[in-house]
């Protein structure tokens, strides 16, 4: 099961009882909104020790509708590229 924003806020509230839950919610929302804004502006986001996020363009391509078999032209679009750091990779794979 993944970690959703509400569970993250609950975990932070348990670890830091001197912070109000509403303040933690505001901080997390600001953090996520800033990452979204940076990616929207084409900037690269680097969180040291965790990962980098960047935008990559996917070229337009010809695809096929699996239901009808009809050819469909898929337009060019942006996608988010995520690359984890070596530290995170080693921690996940127990290569400490």
Buried (B, 14 or more C-beta within 10 A) or exposed (E): EEEEEEEEBEEBBEEEEEEEEEEBBEEBEEEEEEBEEBBEEEEEBEEEEEBBBBBEEEEEEEEEEEEEEEEEEEEEEEEEEEEBBEEBEEEEEEEE
